[in-house]
Amino acid sequence: MSLVDLSGKDELLGARDKVLQDKTCQKYVIYGYAEKGESNKLVVDTEDESDDGGVQGMLDEFNSGRIQYGLSTINTDRGTKSLLVMWQGEGSPVLRKSACAHHQADITRLLNPSATYTARSDLELDI
């Protein structure tokens, strides 16, 4: 089993905090793996905001050939909640999908979202 490298924790948490502090729910961050996805080191791929809403903008940015983790916020009747989408693109190598599946618990623990969702195809991103 391969372990995820969270050595850039300050940068990872800094990006998370920017999203969580945004009460307009327009910001999002996408995390990926260093070295074009070949490394186990988690890095910030994209920090952005979308006029369509953070979640929709984030979903549009996922790459079908990569494994990525997107964090955004949504407004609910019970206040603002954070959503972590764990994306395993259809074009990702099978062995890489297997290795990264073991990282999800550590990444979820680090980012501490209100809810998580795993998607493996574009059809599953229609949320």
N, CA, C and O atoms as a Tinker XYZ file with bonds, in Angstrom:
   508  protein
     1  N      0.856000   -1.171000    0.000000    73     2
     2  CA     0.000000    0.000000    0.000000    64     1     3
     3  C      0.902000    1.234000    0.000000    63     2     4     5
     4  O      1.856000    1.313000    0.774000    81     3
     5  N      0.596000    2.183000   -0.863000    73     3     6
     6  CA     1.377000    3.423000   -0.929000    64     5     7
     7  C      0.730000    4.489000   -0.049000    63     6     8     9
     8  O     -0.493000    4.580000    0.052000    81     7
     9  N      1.577000    5.287000    0.579000    73     7    10
    10  CA     1.097000    6.350000    1.449000    64     9    11
    11  C      1.110000    7.676000    0.703000    63    10    12    13
    12  O      1.976000    7.911000   -0.140000    81    11
    13  N      0.160000    8.533000    1.010000    73    11    14
    14  CA     0.113000    9.867000    0.417000    64    13    15
    15  C      1.120000   10.759000    1.145000    63    14    16    17
    16  O      1.256000   10.696000    2.367000    81    15
    17  N      1.813000   11.581000    0.379000    73    15    18
    18  CA     2.796000   12.516000    0.920000    64    17    19
    19  C      2.113000   13.863000    1.132000    63    18    20    21
    20  O      1.780000   14.556000    0.170000    81    19
    21  N      1.908000   14.226000    2.383000    73    19    22
    22  CA     1.246000   15.481000    2.736000    64    21    23
    23  C      2.258000   16.498000    3.269000    63    22    24    25
    24  O      1.919000   17.329000    4.112000    81    23
    25  N      3.484000   16.434000    2.785000    73    23    26
    26  CA     4.551000   17.288000    3.307000    64    25    27
    27  C      4.328000   18.773000    3.023000    63    26    28    29
    28  O      4.917000   19.611000    3.705000    81    27
    29  N      3.513000   19.118000    2.059000    73    27    30
    30  CA     3.189000   20.521000    1.774000    64    29    31
    31  C      1.943000   20.952000    2.509000    63    30    32    33
    32  O      1.134000   21.710000    1.974000    81    31
    33  N      1.780000   20.478000    3.728000    73    31    34
    34  CA     0.556000   20.670000    4.507000    64    33    35
    35  C      0.138000   22.133000    4.635000    63    34    36    37
    36  O     -1.052000   22.436000    4.553000    81    35
    37  N      1.091000   23.047000    4.833000    73    35    38
    38  CA     0.743000   24.466000    4.995000    64    37    39
    39  C      0.056000   25.006000    3.744000    63    38    40    41
    40  O     -0.950000   25.708000    3.848000    81    39
    41  N      0.587000   24.689000    2.566000    73    39    42
    42  CA    -0.023000   25.137000    1.311000    64    41    43
    43  C     -1.381000   24.479000    1.108000    63    42    44    45
    44  O     -2.332000   25.137000    0.687000    81    43
    45  N     -1.479000   23.189000    1.403000    73    43    46
    46  CA    -2.739000   22.456000    1.224000    64    45    47
    47  C     -3.828000   23.041000    2.115000    63    46    48    49
    48  O     -4.954000   23.262000    1.668000    81    47
    49  N     -3.491000   23.289000    3.368000    73    47    50
    50  CA    -4.475000   23.830000    4.306000    64    49    51
    51  C     -4.779000   25.302000    4.033000    63    50    52    53
    52  O     -5.901000   25.755000    4.260000    81    51
    53  N     -3.794000   26.045000    3.552000    73    51    54
    54  CA    -4.030000   27.442000    3.189000    64    53    55
    55  C     -5.057000   27.561000    2.072000    63    54    56    57
    56  O     -5.940000   28.417000    2.121000    81    55
    57  N     -4.940000   26.697000    1.062000    73    55    58
    58  CA    -5.916000   26.698000   -0.036000    64    57    59
    59  C     -7.287000   26.274000    0.467000    63    58    60    61
    60  O     -8.307000   26.837000    0.072000    81    59
    61  N     -7.301000   25.276000    1.341000    73    59    62
    62  CA    -8.578000   24.831000    1.928000    64    61    63
    63  C     -9.246000   25.968000    2.685000    63    62    64    65
    64  O    -10.444000   26.203000    2.530000    81    63
    65  N     -8.478000   26.671000    3.499000    73    63    66
    66  CA    -9.044000   27.736000    4.321000    64    65    67
    67  C     -9.625000   28.872000    3.483000    63    66    68    69
    68  O    -10.641000   29.457000    3.859000    81    67
    69  N     -8.999000   29.190000    2.359000    73    67    70
    70  CA    -9.546000   30.237000    1.473000    64    69    71
    71  C    -10.933000   29.848000    0.973000    63    70    72    73
    72  O    -11.831000   30.687000    0.896000    81    71
    73  N    -11.101000   28.582000    0.639000    73    71    74
    74  CA   -12.404000   28.098000    0.161000    64    73    75
    75  C    -13.422000   28.130000    1.294000    63    74    76    77
    76  O    -14.546000   28.596000    1.108000    81    75
    77  N    -13.033000   27.637000    2.463000    73    75    78
    78  CA   -13.977000   27.560000    3.578000    64    77    79
    79  C    -14.392000   28.933000    4.093000    63    78    80    81
    80  O    -15.488000   29.079000    4.635000    81    79
    81  N    -13.548000   29.927000    3.936000    73    79    82
    82  CA   -13.864000   31.280000    4.402000    64    81    83
    83  C    -14.700000   32.072000    3.406000    63    82    84    85
    84  O    -15.187000   33.153000    3.734000    81    83
    85  N    -14.871000   31.556000    2.204000    73    83    86
    86  CA   -15.646000   32.237000    1.168000    64    85    87
    87  C    -17.137000   31.972000    1.370000    63    86    88    89
    88  O    -17.618000   30.878000    1.073000    81    87
    89  N    -17.851000   32.943000    1.862000    73    87    90
    90  CA   -19.281000   32.775000    2.143000    64    89    91
    91  C    -20.152000   32.902000    0.890000    63    90    92    93
    92  O    -21.356000   32.653000    0.953000    81    91
    93  N    -19.561000   33.285000   -0.244000    73    91    94
    94  CA   -20.324000   33.380000   -1.494000    64    93    95
    95  C    -20.399000   32.041000   -2.218000    63    94    96    97
    96  O    -21.157000   31.899000   -3.177000    81    95
    97  N    -19.628000   31.066000   -1.773000    73    95    98
    98  CA   -19.587000   29.725000   -2.373000    64    97    99
    99  C    -19.144000   29.760000   -3.841000    63    98   100   101
   100  O    -19.590000   28.945000   -4.648000    81    99
   101  N    -18.277000   30.697000   -4.174000    73    99   102
   102  CA   -17.768000   30.820000   -5.541000    64   101   103
   103  C    -16.374000   30.217000   -5.702000    63   102   104   105
   104  O    -15.985000   29.870000   -6.817000    81   103
   105  N    -15.622000   30.086000   -4.624000    73   103   106
   106  CA   -14.243000   29.608000   -4.702000    64   105   107
   107  C    -14.178000   28.091000   -4.631000    63   106   108   109
   108  O    -15.044000   27.433000   -4.054000    81   107
   109  N    -13.124000   27.559000   -5.236000    73   107   110
   110  CA   -12.846000   26.130000   -5.148000    64   109   111
   111  C    -11.351000   25.906000   -5.283000    63   110   112   113
   112  O    -10.614000   26.766000   -5.765000    81   111
   113  N    -10.925000   24.742000   -4.850000    73   111   114
   114  CA    -9.532000   24.332000   -5.012000    64   113   115
   115  C     -9.527000   22.888000   -5.508000    63   114   116   117
   116  O    -10.336000   22.063000   -5.084000    81   115
   117  N     -8.603000   22.609000   -6.410000    73   115   118
   118  CA    -8.414000   21.243000   -6.895000    64   117   119
   119  C     -7.006000   20.804000   -6.527000    63   118   120   121
   120  O     -6.022000   21.470000   -6.848000    81   119
   121  N     -6.937000   19.684000   -5.854000    73   119   122
   122  CA    -5.667000   19.088000   -5.469000    64   121   123
   123  C     -5.362000   17.936000   -6.417000    63   122   124   125
   124  O     -6.266000   17.252000   -6.896000    81   123
   125  N     -4.101000   17.738000   -6.673000    73   123   126
   126  CA    -3.667000   16.623000   -7.509000    64   125   127
   127  C     -2.340000   16.115000   -6.997000    63   126   128   129
   128  O     -1.923000   16.439000   -5.885000    81   127
   129  N     -1.685000   15.322000   -7.809000    73   127   130
   130  CA    -0.405000   14.760000   -7.429000    64   129   131
   131  C      0.718000   15.417000   -8.227000    63   130   132   133
   132  O      0.558000   15.728000   -9.407000    81   131
   133  N      1.852000   15.621000   -7.567000    73   131   134
   134  CA     3.016000   16.239000   -8.202000    64   133   135
   135  C      3.528000   15.349000   -9.341000    63   134   136   137
   136  O      3.154000   14.183000   -9.461000    81   135
   137  N      4.380000   15.928000  -10.156000    73   135   138
   138  CA     5.014000   15.221000  -11.276000    64   137   139
   139  C      3.971000   14.638000  -12.244000    63   138   140   141
   140  O      4.039000   13.474000  -12.639000    81   139
   141  N      3.014000   15.486000  -12.605000    73   139   142
   142  CA     1.958000   15.116000  -13.553000    64   141   143
   143  C      1.155000   13.898000  -13.100000    63   142   144   145
   144  O      0.686000   13.102000  -13.914000    81   143
   145  N      1.010000   13.777000  -11.794000    73   143   146
   146  CA     0.203000   12.685000  -11.253000    64   145   147
   147  C      0.961000   11.418000  -10.959000    63   146   148   149
   148  O      0.366000   10.442000  -10.502000    81   147
   149  N      2.260000   11.399000  -11.207000    73   147   150
   150  CA     3.052000   10.183000  -11.011000    64   149   151
   151  C      3.572000   10.032000   -9.586000    63   150   152   153
   152  O      3.969000    8.938000   -9.183000    81   151
   153  N      3.574000   11.107000   -8.832000    73   151   154
   154  CA     4.101000   11.119000   -7.469000    64   153   155
   155  C      2.974000   10.856000   -6.476000    63   154   156   157
   156  O      1.799000   10.932000   -6.835000    81   155
   157  N      3.321000   10.550000   -5.246000    73   155   158
   158  CA     2.323000   10.434000   -4.183000    64   157   159
   159  C      2.207000   11.719000   -3.381000    63   158   160   161
   160  O      1.480000   11.765000   -2.388000    81   159
   161  N      2.914000   12.763000   -3.799000    73   159   162
   162  CA     2.863000   14.040000   -3.093000    64   161   163
   163  C      1.642000   14.834000   -3.541000    63   162   164   165
   164  O      1.488000   15.141000   -4.723000    81   163
   165  N      0.780000   15.160000   -2.588000    73   163   166
   166  CA    -0.414000   15.946000   -2.877000    64   165   167
   167  C     -0.037000   17.417000   -2.986000    63   166   168   169
   168  O      0.664000   17.950000   -2.126000    81   167
   169  N     -0.503000   18.072000   -4.046000    73   167   170
   170  CA    -0.210000   19.477000   -4.291000    64   169   171
   171  C     -1.492000   20.197000   -4.695000    63   170   172   173
   172  O     -2.486000   19.567000   -5.058000    81   171
   173  N     -1.454000   21.527000   -4.627000    73   171   174
   174  CA    -2.569000   22.346000   -5.106000    64   173   175
   175  C     -2.410000   22.488000   -6.615000    63   174   176   177
   176  O     -1.415000   23.040000   -7.085000    81   175
   177  N     -3.382000   21.995000   -7.374000    73   175   178
   178  CA    -3.381000   22.127000   -8.839000    64   177   179
   179  C     -3.979000   23.461000   -9.272000    63   178   180   181
   180  O     -3.394000   24.176000  -10.085000    81   179
   181  N     -5.144000   23.790000   -8.726000    73   179   182
   182  CA    -5.889000   24.967000   -9.158000    64   181   183
   183  C     -6.610000   25.603000   -7.982000    63   182   184   185
   184  O     -7.245000   24.909000   -7.187000    81   183
   185  N     -6.512000   26.920000   -7.871000    73   183   186
   186  CA    -7.338000   27.698000   -6.944000    64   185   187
   187  C     -8.055000   28.723000   -7.802000    63   186   188   189
   188  O     -7.413000   29.486000   -8.523000    81   187
   189  N     -9.372000   28.748000   -7.733000    73   187   190
   190  CA   -10.107000   29.646000   -8.613000    64   189   191
   191  C    -11.470000   29.937000   -8.007000    63   190   192   193
   192  O    -11.823000   29.428000   -6.943000    81   191
   193  N    -12.220000   30.764000   -8.710000    73   191   194
   194  CA   -13.617000   30.982000   -8.367000    64   193   195
   195  C    -14.418000   31.060000   -9.644000    63   194   196   197
   196  O    -13.897000   31.406000  -10.704000    81   195
   197  N    -15.688000   30.734000   -9.532000    73   195   198
   198  CA   -16.544000   30.620000  -10.701000    64   197   199
   199  C    -17.828000   31.399000  -10.493000    63   198   200   201
   200  O    -18.418000   31.360000   -9.414000    81   199
   201  N    -18.259000   32.106000  -11.527000    73   199   202
   202  CA   -19.536000   32.818000  -11.466000    64   201   203
   203  C    -20.709000   31.843000  -11.426000    63   202   204   205
   204  O    -21.791000   32.185000  -10.950000    81   203
   205  N    -20.489000   30.612000  -11.935000    73   203   206
   206  CA   -21.534000   29.588000  -11.937000    64   205   207
   207  C    -21.712000   28.959000  -10.563000    63   206   208   209
   208  O    -22.654000   28.196000  -10.348000    81   207
   209  N    -20.831000   29.268000   -9.646000    73   207   210
   210  CA   -20.824000   28.615000   -8.345000    64   209   211
   211  C    -19.598000   27.746000   -8.244000    63   210   212   213
   212  O    -19.196000   27.117000   -9.223000    81   211
   213  N    -19.008000   27.704000   -7.087000    73   211   214
   214  CA   -17.757000   26.986000   -6.903000    64   213   215
   215  C    -17.819000   25.530000   -7.292000    63   214   216   217
   216  O    -16.898000   25.022000   -7.931000    81   215
   217  N    -18.887000   24.846000   -6.920000    73   215   218
   218  CA   -18.977000   23.415000   -7.226000    64   217   219
   219  C    -19.013000   23.186000   -8.729000    63   218   220   221
   220  O    -18.260000   22.351000   -9.230000    81   219
   221  N    -19.850000   23.888000   -9.458000    73   219   222
   222  CA   -19.947000   23.666000  -10.903000    64   221   223
   223  C    -18.646000   24.028000  -11.608000    63   222   224   225
   224  O    -18.201000   23.299000  -12.495000    81   223
   225  N    -18.041000   25.126000  -11.231000    73   223   226
   226  CA   -16.757000   25.498000  -11.816000    64   225   227
   227  C    -15.698000   24.449000  -11.553000    63   226   228   229
   228  O    -14.904000   24.126000  -12.437000    81   227
   229  N    -15.681000   23.918000  -10.350000    73   227   230
   230  CA   -14.727000   22.877000   -9.976000    64   229   231
   231  C    -14.945000   21.614000  -10.806000    63   230   232   233
   232  O    -13.988000   21.039000  -11.325000    81   231
   233  N    -16.183000   21.186000  -10.932000    73   231   234
   234  CA   -16.480000   19.969000  -11.685000    64   233   235
   235  C    -16.055000   20.095000  -13.142000    63   234   236   237
   236  O    -15.615000   19.118000  -13.749000    81   235
   237  N    -16.184000   21.287000  -13.702000    73   235   238
   238  CA   -15.797000   21.523000  -15.092000    64   237   239
   239  C    -14.288000   21.419000  -15.293000    63   238   240   241
   240  O    -13.828000   21.190000  -16.412000    81   239
   241  N    -13.516000   21.586000  -14.226000    73   239   242
   242  CA   -12.059000   21.594000  -14.327000    64   241   243
   243  C    -11.407000   20.218000  -14.175000    63   242   244   245
   244  O    -10.212000   20.079000  -14.435000    81   243
   245  N    -12.154000   19.215000  -13.768000    73   243   246
   246  CA   -11.544000   17.891000  -13.578000    64   245   247
   247  C    -11.024000   17.342000  -14.901000    63   246   248   249
   248  O    -11.635000   17.540000  -15.951000    81   247
   249  N     -9.886000   16.647000  -14.838000    73   247   250
   250  CA    -9.219000   16.091000  -16.009000    64   249   251
   251  C     -9.492000   14.592000  -16.068000    63   250   252   253
   252  O     -9.257000   13.885000  -15.088000    81   251
   253  N     -9.980000   14.101000  -17.192000    73   251   254
   254  CA   -10.366000   12.693000  -17.302000    64   253   255
   255  C     -9.183000   11.732000  -17.207000    63   254   256   257
   256  O     -9.384000   10.535000  -17.005000    81   255
   257  N     -7.973000   12.225000  -17.347000    73   255   258
   258  CA    -6.796000   11.362000  -17.279000    64   257   259
   259  C     -6.066000   11.432000  -15.953000    63   258   260   261
   260  O     -4.955000   10.915000  -15.835000    81   259
   261  N     -6.671000   12.068000  -14.941000    73   259   262
   262  CA    -5.975000   12.282000  -13.673000    64   261   263
   263  C     -6.841000   11.876000  -12.483000    63   262   264   265
   264  O     -8.054000   11.698000  -12.595000    81   263
   265  N     -6.185000   11.740000  -11.367000    73   263   266
   266  CA    -6.864000   11.559000  -10.091000    64   265   267
   267  C     -6.715000   12.876000   -9.354000    63   266   268   269
   268  O     -5.603000   13.357000   -9.137000    81   267
   269  N     -7.852000   13.458000   -8.970000    73   267   270
   270  CA    -7.858000   14.776000   -8.356000    64   269   271
   271  C     -8.884000   14.819000   -7.233000    63   270   272   273
   272  O     -9.770000   13.970000   -7.133000    81   271
   273  N     -8.735000   15.828000   -6.400000    73   271   274
   274  CA    -9.639000   16.036000   -5.271000    64   273   275
   275  C    -10.064000   17.492000   -5.296000    63   274   276   277
   276  O     -9.222000   18.388000   -5.227000    81   275
   277  N    -11.366000   17.736000   -5.396000    73   275   278
   278  CA   -11.863000   19.103000   -5.453000    64   277   279
   279  C    -12.626000   19.463000   -4.190000    63   278   280   281
   280  O    -13.410000   18.663000   -3.678000    81   279
   281  N    -12.393000   20.672000   -3.689000    73   279   282
   282  CA   -13.070000   21.143000   -2.494000    64   281   283
   283  C    -13.771000   22.458000   -2.796000    63   282   284   285
   284  O    -13.175000   23.389000   -3.339000    81   283
   285  N    -15.046000   22.518000   -2.435000    73   283   286
   286  CA   -15.824000   23.735000   -2.599000    64   285   287
   287  C    -16.865000   23.784000   -1.484000    63   286   288   289
   288  O    -16.948000   22.880000   -0.653000    81   287
   289  N    -17.647000   24.844000   -1.481000    73   287   290
   290  CA   -18.700000   24.977000   -0.472000    64   289   291
   291  C    -20.049000   25.152000   -1.156000    63   290   292   293
   292  O    -20.138000   25.613000   -2.294000    81   291
   293  N    -21.087000   24.773000   -0.436000    73   291   294
   294  CA   -22.460000   24.933000   -0.917000    64   293   295
   295  C    -23.308000   25.482000    0.223000    63   294   296   297
   296  O    -23.056000   25.194000    1.393000    81   295
   297  N    -24.314000   26.275000   -0.131000    73   295   298
   298  CA   -25.251000   26.787000    0.863000    64   297   299
   299  C    -26.389000   25.792000    1.035000    63   298   300   301
   300  O    -26.953000   25.302000    0.056000    81   299
   301  N    -26.719000   25.500000    2.276000    73   299   302
   302  CA   -27.833000   24.616000    2.580000    64   301   303
   303  C    -28.745000   25.312000    3.580000    63   302   304   305
   304  O    -28.440000   26.409000    4.046000    81   303
   305  N    -29.851000   24.681000    3.905000    73   303   306
   306  CA   -30.756000   25.213000    4.924000    64   305   307
   307  C    -30.069000   25.310000    6.279000    63   306   308   309
   308  O    -30.477000   26.092000    7.138000    81   307
   309  N    -29.031000   24.514000    6.463000    73   307   310
   310  CA   -28.306000   24.484000    7.742000    64   309   311
   311  C    -26.990000   25.252000    7.681000    63   310   312   313
   312  O    -26.112000   25.042000    8.519000    81   311
   313  N    -26.848000   26.124000    6.714000    73   311   314
   314  CA   -25.634000   26.935000    6.602000    64   313   315
   315  C    -24.727000   26.460000    5.487000    63   314   316   317
   316  O    -25.114000   25.621000    4.673000    81   315
   317  N    -23.532000   26.992000    5.454000    73   315   318
   318  CA   -22.558000   26.656000    4.419000    64   317   319
   319  C    -21.862000   25.356000    4.781000    63   318   320   321
   320  O    -21.389000   25.186000    5.905000    81   319
   321  N    -21.801000   24.442000    3.825000    73   319   322
   322  CA   -21.165000   23.140000    4.025000    64   321   323
   323  C    -20.063000   22.955000    2.982000    63   322   324   325
   324  O    -20.148000   23.487000    1.875000    81   323
   325  N    -19.031000   22.196000    3.347000    73   323   326
   326  CA   -17.937000   21.926000    2.410000    64   325   327
   327  C    -18.130000   20.553000    1.772000    63   326   328   329
   328  O    -18.590000   19.611000    2.418000    81   327
   329  N    -17.774000   20.461000    0.505000    73   327   330
   330  CA   -17.917000   19.232000   -0.270000    64   329   331
   331  C    -16.571000   18.881000   -0.884000    63   330   332   333
   332  O    -15.960000   19.696000   -1.575000    81   331
   333  N    -16.115000   17.661000   -0.627000    73   331   334
   334  CA   -14.895000   17.135000   -1.234000    64   333   335
   335  C    -15.291000   16.108000   -2.274000    63   334   336   337
   336  O    -15.912000   15.096000   -1.950000    81   335
   337  N    -14.930000   16.366000   -3.538000    73   335   338
   338  CA   -15.188000   15.413000   -4.619000    64   337   339
   339  C    -13.876000   14.708000   -4.938000    63   338   340   341
   340  O    -12.879000   15.343000   -5.281000    81   339
   341  N    -13.896000   13.393000   -4.818000    73   339   342
   342  CA   -12.731000   12.578000   -5.129000    64   341   343
   343  C    -12.911000   12.044000   -6.545000    63   342   344   345
   344  O    -13.749000   11.179000   -6.799000    81   343
   345  N    -12.113000   12.574000   -7.453000    73   343   346
   346  CA   -12.251000   12.304000   -8.884000    64   345   347
   347  C    -11.199000   11.301000   -9.345000    63   346   348   349
   348  O    -10.000000   11.530000   -9.188000    81   347
   349  N    -11.658000   10.193000   -9.912000    73   347   350
   350  CA   -10.790000    9.206000  -10.540000    64   349   351
   351  C    -11.187000    9.160000  -12.010000    63   350   352   353
   352  O    -12.082000    8.408000  -12.396000    81   351
   353  N    -10.516000    9.969000  -12.828000    73   351   354
   354  CA   -10.868000   10.066000  -14.233000    64   353   355
   355  C    -10.799000    8.729000  -14.956000    63   354   356   357
   356  O     -9.960000    7.882000  -14.650000    81   355
   357  N    -11.691000    8.559000  -15.916000    73   355   358
   358  CA   -11.769000    7.300000  -16.661000    64   357   359
   359  C    -10.464000    6.946000  -17.356000    63   358   360   361
   360  O    -10.164000    5.768000  -17.552000    81   359
   361  N     -9.688000    7.955000  -17.731000    73   359   362
   362  CA    -8.437000    7.709000  -18.432000    64   361   363
   363  C     -7.244000    7.491000  -17.521000    63   362   364   365
   364  O     -6.127000    7.303000  -18.003000    81   363
   365  N     -7.463000    7.513000  -16.195000    73   363   366
   366  CA    -6.365000    7.281000  -15.253000    64   365   367
   367  C     -5.932000    5.820000  -15.320000    63   366   368   369
   368  O     -6.774000    4.934000  -15.471000    81   367
   369  N     -4.631000    5.557000  -15.210000    73   367   370
   370  CA    -4.167000    4.164000  -15.210000    64   369   371
   371  C     -4.766000    3.379000  -14.032000    63   370   372   373
   372  O     -4.884000    3.899000  -12.922000    81   371
   373  N     -5.132000    2.147000  -14.288000    73   371   374
   374  CA    -5.790000    1.312000  -13.286000    64   373   375
   375  C     -4.914000    1.135000  -12.043000    63   374   376   377
   376  O     -5.417000    1.199000  -10.921000    81   375
   377  N     -3.628000    0.916000  -12.230000    73   375   378
   378  CA    -2.742000    0.740000  -11.077000    64   377   379
   379  C     -2.660000    2.008000  -10.241000    63   378   380   381
   380  O     -2.551000    1.945000   -9.016000    81   379
   381  N     -2.714000    3.152000  -10.900000    73   379   382
   382  CA    -2.674000    4.430000  -10.182000    64   381   383
   383  C     -3.968000    4.629000   -9.392000    63   382   384   385
   384  O     -3.935000    5.117000   -8.262000    81   383
   385  N     -5.107000    4.254000   -9.980000    73   383   386
   386  CA    -6.385000    4.347000   -9.277000    64   385   387
   387  C     -6.352000    3.504000   -8.006000    63   386   388   389
   388  O     -6.823000    3.931000   -6.952000    81   387
   389  N     -5.793000    2.313000   -8.120000    73   387   390
   390  CA    -5.711000    1.407000   -6.977000    64   389   391
   391  C     -4.828000    1.993000   -5.877000    63   390   392   393
   392  O     -5.199000    1.966000   -4.703000    81   391
   393  N     -3.681000    2.514000   -6.244000    73   391   394
   394  CA    -2.761000    3.095000   -5.263000    64   393   395
   395  C     -3.385000    4.301000   -4.578000    63   394   396   397
   396  O     -3.280000    4.443000   -3.360000    81   395
   397  N     -4.023000    5.159000   -5.336000    73   395   398
   398  CA    -4.584000    6.393000   -4.782000    64   397   399
   399  C     -5.854000    6.151000   -3.975000    63   398   400   401
   400  O     -6.230000    6.989000   -3.155000    81   399
   401  N     -6.512000    5.035000   -4.189000    73   399   402
   402  CA    -7.706000    4.723000   -3.402000    64   401   403
   403  C     -7.367000    4.647000   -1.918000    63   402   404   405
   404  O     -8.210000    4.947000   -1.072000    81   403
   405  N     -6.144000    4.250000   -1.599000    73   403   406
   406  CA    -5.701000    4.168000   -0.205000    64   405   407
   407  C     -5.427000    5.543000    0.394000    63   406   408   409
   408  O     -5.289000    5.662000    1.612000    81   407
   409  N     -5.347000    6.573000   -0.427000    73   407   410
   410  CA    -5.042000    7.930000    0.048000    64   409   411
   411  C     -6.289000    8.679000    0.512000    63   410   412   413
   412  O     -6.188000    9.655000    1.256000    81   411
   413  N     -7.447000    8.232000    0.083000    73   411   414
   414  CA    -8.672000    8.998000    0.312000    64   413   415
   415  C     -8.953000    9.269000    1.783000    63   414   416   417
   416  O     -9.381000   10.370000    2.128000    81   415
   417  N     -8.726000    8.305000    2.648000    73   415   418
   418  CA    -9.007000    8.511000    4.074000    64   417   419
   419  C     -8.093000    9.586000    4.659000    63   418   420   421
   420  O     -8.556000   10.438000    5.416000    81   419
   421  N     -6.805000    9.558000    4.319000    73   419   422
   422  CA    -5.870000   10.552000    4.842000    64   421   423
   423  C     -6.195000   11.954000    4.323000    63   422   424   425
   424  O     -6.103000   12.933000    5.064000    81   423
   425  N     -6.573000   12.043000    3.050000    73   423   426
   426  CA    -6.902000   13.339000    2.458000    64   425   427
   427  C     -8.193000   13.883000    3.071000    63   426   428   429
   428  O     -8.290000   15.077000    3.356000    81   427
   429  N     -9.171000   13.022000    3.273000    73   427   430
   430  CA   -10.423000   13.436000    3.908000    64   429   431
   431  C    -10.169000   13.919000    5.331000    63   430   432   433
   432  O    -10.732000   14.925000    5.762000    81   431
   433  N     -9.327000   13.205000    6.051000    73   431   434
   434  CA    -8.989000   13.599000    7.424000    64   433   435
   435  C     -8.289000   14.970000    7.448000    63   434   436   437
   436  O     -8.558000   15.787000    8.329000    81   435
   437  N     -7.403000   15.217000    6.491000    73   435   438
   438  CA    -6.689000   16.490000    6.422000    64   437   439
   439  C     -7.624000   17.652000    6.089000    63   438   440   441
   440  O     -7.577000   18.696000    6.739000    81   439
   441  N     -8.466000   17.470000    5.087000    73   439   442
   442  CA    -9.319000   18.568000    4.611000    64   441   443
   443  C    -10.594000   18.731000    5.423000    63   442   444   445
   444  O    -11.181000   19.813000    5.443000    81   443
   445  N    -11.031000   17.665000    6.095000    73   443   446
   446  CA   -12.171000   17.694000    7.006000    64   445   447
   447  C    -13.437000   18.303000    6.390000    63   446   448   449
   448  O    -13.985000   19.257000    6.943000    81   447
   449  N    -13.914000   17.767000    5.252000    73   447   450
   450  CA   -15.129000   18.316000    4.629000    64   449   451
   451  C    -16.392000   17.875000    5.357000    63   450   452   453
   452  O    -16.377000   16.921000    6.135000    81   451
   453  N    -17.485000   18.586000    5.093000    73   451   454
   454  CA   -18.790000   18.199000    5.637000    64   453   455
   455  C    -19.306000   16.939000    4.953000    63   454   456   457
   456  O    -19.988000   16.123000    5.574000    81   455
   457  N    -18.976000   16.782000    3.661000    73   455   458
   458  CA   -19.439000   15.623000    2.889000    64   457   459
   459  C    -18.401000   15.279000    1.820000    63   458   460   461
   460  O    -17.632000   16.136000    1.385000    81   459
   461  N    -18.396000   14.020000    1.410000    73   459   462
   462  CA   -17.507000   13.573000    0.334000    64   461   463
   463  C    -18.335000   12.880000   -0.743000    63   462   464   465
   464  O    -19.418000   12.355000   -0.485000    81   463
   465  N    -17.798000   12.896000   -1.938000    73   463   466
   466  CA   -18.446000   12.255000   -3.078000    64   465   467
   467  C    -17.351000   11.727000   -3.988000    63   466   468   469
   468  O    -16.413000   12.455000   -4.313000    81   467
   469  N    -17.456000   10.476000   -4.403000    73   467   470
   470  CA   -16.474000    9.886000   -5.311000    64   469   471
   471  C    -17.091000    9.753000   -6.693000    63   470   472   473
   472  O    -18.206000    9.253000   -6.839000    81   471
   473  N    -16.364000   10.202000   -7.702000    73   471   474
   474  CA   -16.844000   10.125000   -9.087000    64   473   475
   475  C    -15.762000    9.513000   -9.964000    63   474   476   477
   476  O    -14.575000    9.795000   -9.795000    81   475
   477  N    -16.182000    8.677000  -10.899000    73   475   478
   478  CA   -15.251000    8.002000  -11.787000    64   477   479
   479  C    -15.525000    8.265000  -13.267000    63   478   480   481
   480  O    -14.760000    7.839000  -14.132000    81   479
   481  N    -16.619000    8.967000  -13.549000    73   479   482
   482  CA   -16.933000    9.301000  -14.940000    64   481   483
   483  C    -17.637000   10.650000  -14.978000    63   482   484   485
   484  O    -18.131000   11.138000  -13.963000    81   483
   485  N    -17.672000   11.239000  -16.162000    73   483   486
   486  CA   -18.363000   12.520000  -16.322000    64   485   487
   487  C    -19.831000   12.430000  -15.947000    63   486   488   489
   488  O    -20.406000   13.400000  -15.455000    81   487
   489  N    -20.440000   11.280000  -16.173000    73   487   490
   490  CA   -21.852000   11.106000  -15.816000    64   489   491
   491  C    -22.067000   11.219000  -14.308000    63   490   492   493
   492  O    -23.108000   11.698000  -13.858000    81   491
   493  N    -21.093000   10.782000  -13.543000    73   491   494
   494  CA   -21.208000   10.854000  -12.085000    64   493   495
   495  C    -20.945000   12.268000  -11.550000    63   494   496   497
   496  O    -21.182000   12.537000  -10.372000    81   495
   497  N    -20.463000   13.161000  -12.400000    73   495   498
   498  CA   -20.230000   14.549000  -11.989000    64   497   499
   499  C    -21.483000   15.399000  -12.138000    63   498   500   501
   500  O    -21.466000   16.578000  -11.785000    81   499
   501  N    -22.557000   14.837000  -12.645000    73   499   502
   502  CA   -23.802000   15.572000  -12.823000    64   501   503
   503  C    -24.562000   15.576000  -11.493000    63   502   504   505
   504  O    -25.584000   14.908000  -11.334000    81   503
   505  N    -24.020000   16.361000  -10.534000    73   503   506
   506  CA   -24.630000   16.371000   -9.191000    64   505   507
   507  C    -25.301000   17.705000   -8.916000    63   506   508
   508  O    -25.867000   17.901000   -7.840000    81   507
